Amino acid sequence: MIDKKNITGIILSGGKSSRMGTDKGFLLFKGKPFIHYSIEALKPFVCNTIIVSNNKEYDVFGLNRIEDIFENAGPLAGIYSGLKHASTAYNLVLSCDIPLINSTILQKLINAVDAVSNVIQIQSQGNNMPLIALYKKPCEHQFLKLLNEGERRLQFAVNQCQVKNVVLSSEEELFTMNINTPEALKTIIK
């Protein structure tokens, strides 16, 4: 297994949250902000965690918060910013809007590391999930090149790398659910 000193956690919390209407990282689930669940899921595997957000309110978590190097350029720019600031070979990337995420899912990404794949992403319900993924440091250079060319599509950028998918069982799919709308929030707060 990869030693945690070689893994950085990168949490993306810079989205506009237009469908939710409020910063998703601070939405509460079981009395704790969504981002707390990403932080806790990463903790057993990483030497440090970076929050990518221009929102200074995230400083309350006492983690290294960095701002997007390319503003308003979506999650591709967020991942690039995190990779640029990370000093480790491996980087676990999560969005802040997956409050059901757990360490078991992240362990599957680490277990799938091989010599050729630069991106190892979860596949859930037939969908690739590049915001629950492990990125090797060399992706930083590829992503910078694409951003400088005006590319903003994360899945396009990921597909320029050697990619491996980790397919979840139907029982595990719940843990990767993105909460992007008030309706989705209601489904987990029953």
C-alpha positions in Angstrom: 0.0 0.0 0.0 1.1 3.6 -0.7 2.4 5.3 2.5 0.2 8.3 3.5 3.2 10.6 3.4 3.0 10.2 -0.4 -0.7 11.2 -0.6 -2.4 14.6 -0.4 -6.1 15.1 -0.1 -7.6 17.8 -2.3 -11.2 18.9 -1.7 -12.8 21.1 -4.3 -15.1 23.6 -2.7 -15.0 26.4 -5.3 -18.2 25.8 -7.3 -20.9 28.4 -7.8 -23.5 26.1 -6.2 -26.1 27.7 -8.6 -28.5 24.8 -8.4 -28.4 24.6 -4.6 -28.4 28.4 -4.1 -25.8 28.2 -1.2 -22.3 27.0 -0.7 -22.7 23.2 -0.6 -19.6 22.6 1.5 -21.4 24.2 4.5 -24.8 22.5 4.1 -25.5 20.4 7.2 -26.0 16.6 7.2 -26.4 15.0 10.7 -25.3 18.3 12.3 -22.0 18.6 10.4 -21.1 20.5 7.2 -20.8 18.4 4.0 -17.1 19.1 3.7 -16.5 17.5 7.1 -17.4 14.1 5.6 -14.8 14.5 2.8 -12.2 15.6 5.4 -12.9 12.6 7.6 -12.9 10.1 4.7 -9.5 11.4 3.5 -7.9 11.5 7.0 -6.7 7.8 7.2 -4.8 8.0 3.9 -3.3 11.5 3.5 -0.4 13.5 5.0 -2.3 16.7 4.5 -5.5 18.1 3.0 -5.9 21.1 0.7 -9.2 22.9 0.3 -9.5 24.6 -3.1 -11.8 27.5 -2.6 -11.8 31.3 -2.8 -14.2 31.3 0.2 -12.2 32.4 3.3 -14.9 30.8 5.5 -13.3 27.4 4.8 -10.3 28.5 6.9 -12.4 27.5 10.0 -11.3 23.9 9.3 -7.7 24.7 9.9 -6.5 23.1 6.7 -4.4 24.6 3.9 -6.9 26.6 1.7 -5.7 27.7 -1.7 -7.5 29.8 -4.3 -8.0 28.8 -7.9 -5.1 29.7 -10.1 -7.5 29.9 -13.1 -10.7 31.6 -11.8 -14.2 30.6 -13.0 -12.7 27.6 -15.0 -14.5 24.8 -13.2 -13.3 21.7 -11.5 -10.5 21.1 -14.0 -8.9 24.4 -12.7 -9.6 23.3 -9.1 -7.8 20.0 -9.6 -4.9 21.7 -11.3 -4.6 24.2 -8.5 -4.6 21.4 -5.9 -2.0 19.4 -7.9 0.2 22.5 -8.3 0.3 23.0 -4.5 0.6 19.3 -3.6 4.1 17.9 -3.1 3.1 14.3 -3.2 3.1 11.7 -6.0 -0.5 10.7 -5.3 -3.5 13.0 -4.7 -7.0 11.9 -3.7 -9.5 14.4 -5.1 -13.0 14.8 -3.7 -15.8 17.4 -4.3 -17.3 18.9 -1.2 -20.9 17.8 -2.0 -20.7 14.0 -1.3 -21.6 13.8 2.4 -22.1 10.0 2.3 -18.5 9.3 1.1 -16.4 7.0 3.3 -12.9 5.7 3.6 -13.8 2.3 2.2 -14.5 3.9 -1.2 -11.2 5.8 -1.1 -9.3 2.6 -0.2 -10.5 1.1 -3.4 -8.8 3.9 -5.4 -5.6 3.4 -3.5 -5.7 -0.4 -4.0 -6.1 0.1 -7.8 -2.9 2.1 -8.2 -0.6 0.7 -10.8 2.4 1.7 -12.8 0.6 3.1 -15.9 -2.6 4.8 -14.7 -2.3 8.5 -14.0 -6.0 8.9 -13.0 -8.0 6.3 -11.1 -11.6 7.3 -10.8 -14.7 5.8 -9.3 -17.4 4.5 -11.7 -20.9 4.4 -10.2 -24.1 3.6 -11.9 -22.3 3.6 -15.2 -20.9 7.1 -14.7 -17.3 8.1 -14.4 -16.7 10.2 -11.4 -13.5 12.3 -11.8 -14.4 14.2 -8.6 -13.9 11.0 -6.6 -10.5 10.0 -7.9 -6.8 9.6 -7.4 -4.6 11.7 -9.6 -0.8 11.3 -10.0 1.3 14.4 -9.9 2.2 14.4 -13.6 -1.5 15.2 -14.5 -0.6 18.8 -13.3 1.3 19.5 -16.5 -1.3 18.0 -18.9 -4.1 20.0 -17.1 -2.1 23.3 -17.3 -1.5 22.8 -21.0 -5.2 22.2 -21.6 -6.3 25.2 -19.4 -3.9 27.5 -21.2 -5.5 26.3 -24.5 -9.0 27.3 -23.1 -10.2 23.8 -22.3 -12.6 23.6 -19.3 -14.1 20.1 -19.6 -12.9 17.9 -16.8 -13.8 14.6 -18.4 -12.1 15.6 -21.7 -8.9 16.4 -19.7 -9.1 13.2 -17.7 -9.4 11.3 -21.0 -6.1 12.7 -22.1 -4.4 10.8 -19.3 -4.0 7.0 -18.7 -7.3 6.3 -16.9 -8.5 3.4 -14.8 -12.0 3.0 -13.5 -12.9 1.4 -10.2 -16.5 0.0 -10.6 -18.6 0.1 -7.5 -21.1 -2.5 -6.5 -24.8 -1.4 -6.4 -24.6 -1.4 -2.6 -21.7 1.0 -2.7 -23.2 3.5 -5.2 -25.1 5.4 -2.5 -21.8 6.6 -0.9 -20.9 8.6 -4.0 -24.1 10.5 -4.4 -23.6 14.2 -5.3 -26.0 16.5 -3.5 -26.4 19.4 -6.0 -30.0 20.4 -5.5 -32.5 20.9 -2.7 -34.4 17.9 -4.0 -31.3 15.7 -3.7 -30.7 17.0 -0.2 -34.2 15.9 0.8 -33.5 12.3 -0.2 -30.7 11.9 2.4 -32.3 13.9 5.2 -35.3 11.7 5.6 
